[in-house]
Amino acid sequence: MIKQILRNACFLTALPVPAASVAEPPSAAPFLRLQWDMDTPRDGVPAVCGEVFNDGAQPAHHVRLLVEQLDGRGRVISRREMEVLGELPAAGRSYFCVPEAGASDYRLTIVGADSMSTSAQ
């Protein structure tokens, strides 16, 4: 149910990513982790859906994911960078779902996030 709601609400923004901009997960966001799965196609559109978990003490925003489509040999055939919209609460999680063409496999990586903090003045 949640996957369908997220798919219909389009919580992600797709941007083309050139091959040269692939990055390792940022060391500034070691507290974020992913859990995802390929969703059963509905209306002929498959999707990669899952959750981003924040194990840290600070909320995060502008969490960016790299979604790579892989062929049968594990080679990258397509890359897109996605942004999970909204705040990722401290010690919480956010859901995402992104429509994808049917590839043999996928690799998802967190490529960036901004920490939210407040200071008393």
N, C-alpha and C positions, 0 to 999 in steps of 0.2 A: 504494500500500500504506500509506504513512504517513498519507495523507489519510483512509483508511478507519479506521485505528487511532485517529487523533485524533477523528474524528467519533464513533466508538463510545465513546471514553473521556470525552467531554464535558469538554474542557480549558477551556471558557469558561463563565462565569457570566453569564446574561442578566438585565439589569435594565431596566425601562422608563425612558426618558429623556424628560422633558418638553421641548417645543420651545425653551423659554427657556434651557435649560442647555447649548446648543451652544457650544463654545469653539474657538478657534484652537489649533493645536498649541502645547504649552508651550515657551517659549524655554529652559526649564531642561533640555529633553531633545532638543537639536538632533542628537544622535548616534544617534537611533533612526530607522529607516526601514522601510517596508512593501513587500512584494511579494505580490500575491494574484491569485486567479483564481476564476471561478465553476466549481465542481466539477460533473461530470456527475451528475445525480440517480441515486441508488441507493435502491431501495425507495420510489420516488416522492418522496424528500426531497432537494431541491437544497441545496447548501451553498456558502458562501464560505470558501475555504481559502487559506492562504498562510504567510508567514514574517515575523517581525519581526527585523530585523537591528540589532545594537548595535555601532556603529563606535567606541564610546568605550572608555576604559580602566577604567571602573568597571562592575561588574554592576548590573543594574536589576531591580526587582521591582514588583509592582502596576502593570504596563503596561496602560493602559486604551485601548481602541479605540472609536471611534464608527462604527457601521455604519448607513449611510443607504440606504434603498431609494428609487430614483428611477423616475419614470414615463417614458414615451416622450419627453416634452418636457424632461426633466432636473429636474423639480420633486420635492422630497422628499415621499414619501408615508408614510414610517415611519422612526423612529430608535430605535436601541438602543445602549446602552453595554455593552461587554464587557470582561472582565478576562482577560488571558492569565495563566493560573496558573503558578506556579513562577518560578524565577529566570531572567533573561535574562543569560547570561554576557557578560563583557567580550569584545569582539571576536568575538562569537558570534551565534547566532540561536536562536529558538524558533518552533515551528510552532503554528498555530491553525487551527481549522475550526469554523464556526458554521452550524448549519442555518438556512436562510432560505426564505421563500416566494418563488416565482418572480417577481421584478420585472424591468422592462426593463433596468435598470442599477443599479449600486451605487457608493457612494463610501465609502471607509474612511479614517479619520483617527486618528492617535495624539493622544489628548487629555490624557494624563498618564502619569507614571511616577515612581517613587521610586528614587533612587540608593542603592546599598549601598556603604558604605565602612567600613573598620576602622581603628582607630588604636592604635598601641602605647602601652602605659601603663607 
